[in-house]
Amino acid sequence: MLLKPGENAPAFILPDADGNDVSLTDFAGKKVVLWFFPKASTPG
């Protein structure tokens, strides 16, 4: 899914570097930058 500038990201829960679950709602009211990139050594 491609978001447009200013569009809200969908709710999600992902593990952090230590394996702890982090939810987008943990950052409610704060500015957040999400950075997505392709898996290493893959085209794209």
TAWO-V872040 format. One record per helix or strand. SS is the DSSP state (a for helix, b for strand). FROM is the first residue (numbers start at 1). TO is the last residue. Records with the same first field share a line. If there is no record, write none. Layout:
SS=FROM-TO  FROM-TO
This chain:
b=13-15  21-23
a=24-27
